[in-house]
């Protein structure tokens, strides 16, 4: 039928910040794990769109005066039909 497809790829970044207090690092770890689980092992999001997530990882940001922070990154790819 002359239609083709091409592969799209990129990455998603989710930033997580928590107050810099006694519970801060524990809370940060818990929230980062929630985000990581949302992407790990996902082969499709939505009905038939075929997004694949890979290399889910965390990049901790140094604390500033008030917050601890971390970025959760996940590479993705999908095939787009023309």
Secondary structure as UniProt FT lines:
FT   STRAND          5..19
FT   TURN            22..23
FT   HELIX           24..39
FT   TURN            40..41
FT   STRAND          52..61
FT   STRAND          67..81
//
